[in-house]
Amino acid sequence: MMGSGKSTVGRLLAEKLGFDFYDTDALIEAEHGPISGIFATNGESHFRQLETKTLSDVSLQQGAVIATGGGLPCFADNMSSMQNSGIVIYMSCSIPTLKLRLTEHTAGRPLINQHNIEERLIGLLKPRRKYYEKAHYTVDGNSDPESVANEIMKCLSPNDN
């Protein structure tokens, strides 16, 4: 979910593993411009198509940590593709944590704005949760990024615990 820390934790995790890091939103923006502009000009459906193509491209990478946009697992057959190409982690966060993290960072997020953060988060998370819960592992994302990355490392190395 947006605000869960996917990009921040993903970078830390890639560093710990010695892997490359890819952020699907950043890759889309680098090639097509701001996500808010894509939504405004071509609509959400077009953006979701770009996400699916980007996921397909980066999923071919070996030794990579990939942070996806919050909606990506919920469209097309993206969650199945993710499950089949690697280990999927759901960083579960409470609505208050997401709201706190997003309050200052709503710019460029077409599905949320300063006036309706909590309502909108609840509305987005409810239908998405069924996709998120298909992840191989769920970790508590409410902690600081370093702690979340360490929890994910435990999932990836269960015999070391």
N, C-alpha and C positions, 0 to 999 in steps of 0.2 A: 504494500500500500504506500502511496505517496507519503513522505515524511517518516517512513520507518527506518531510514538510514541505509538503504540499499547501496547507494554509491559510496558513502563513507566507509561502511563496513566492508563492502566489496574490495575497495582499494587496500584496506588493512589486511584482509584475508589473502588477497593475491600476493601481497608482500611477504606474508608469513609462509605461504606455500611456494614462493618463487615462481608464480604464474603470471601470465599477462592478464590485464584487467580491461574489460570492455563494458561500456555503459550504453545500452541501446538508445536511450534518449539522446545522449551526447552524439552518438554516431549519426542519428537521424538529423539532428540540428546542424551538424557539420556539413551534411550533404544537401539538406533541403531548407535550412533556415529555422527560425524559432518555432517551437511546437504550437504556440498560440497562433502564429501566422498560418500554419498548416491547417489548424482547426478552422480559423476564420475564412480562409480562402477556399479550401477543398473539403472541409468537414471532417468529422471524427472517423467516418468509414475509410476515407483515404489514409488518414494517419494510421489506423489499425492495419491497413495493408502494408504500409511502410514498415511498421513494427514487425509484422510477420516475415517480410523479406529480410529485414536486418537480423532477426533471430536466426533465420535459416542460414544466413551468411556466417555469423559469428559462431554458431553451434558447431561448425566444422573445425574450429580451432581446438587443438589439443593443449592441455595444460593452461586452461583459462578460467577465470572467474568472470561471470557475466551478470551484471545488474540490469534487470529489465524494468521497463515502466510498470507501474502498478496495475494497469489494465491488460497488459500483454498476455498474461496467462489465461485470461477470460474470453479470448476471441479466437476464432478459427479453431485449429486443433493445436494451439500453441503449447498448452500444458502437456499434452501427450508428447509433442516433439521435445520439450524440455526434459521430461522424464526419461525418454529414450536416449537422449544424447549426454546426460550427465546427472549429477546429484542436485536435486532441487531443494532449496531451503526457504521456508516461510518464516520471516521475521515478524512475529505477531506483536502488535503494539495496541495499547489501550487508546480509546478515543481521546482522553485528556492528554496523553503523551503526543499523539499525532497533532492535536490542536495546538499544543504548546510549540511544537517544532515548526508548524506551518504558519503560525500567526504572523511571523515576520517574513515569510518566504512564499507568499501567494502569487507574486508577479510571475507571469509566464506560465501559469497553471490554468489552462482553460476550463477545467472541471470544478474549480473552487475559487472563491474570492473572500475577501476580508469580512464580508457581511454575513456569510452563512457557513462558516467553517464547520462547526460541530454538526449541524443538520446535514450538510453535504457529505461529510465524512461518514456519518451513519448510513446515509442513502447509498453511498458508493461501496462501503465495506460489506453491507448485508448480502448483496448478491454475489460479490466477489469471494467471500469467505469459503464457499463450497469449492471453488477452484484452488484457492490457496491451501486448503487443507488436504489437497491431493499431493502436496510436496512430500518428498522422502523424509524430511525432518522439519519440525517446528521448533523454533527457539524464541525465547522471550526477548523481544527487541526493545523493551522499555529502558534497558540499562545504557551505560555509555558505550560508544562504538568498540572500544578495546575489549570490554567484557563480552559483548555480543560476538565479536570475532573469535574470542577464546572459546565460547560455548559452541560455535560452529566447528572449530577445530576438534573439539571433543567428539562431535558427531562424525567427523571424517576419520577419526582415529579411535574407534570405540575400545579397542584392545589396550590402549594406553591409559585408560582411566583406572 
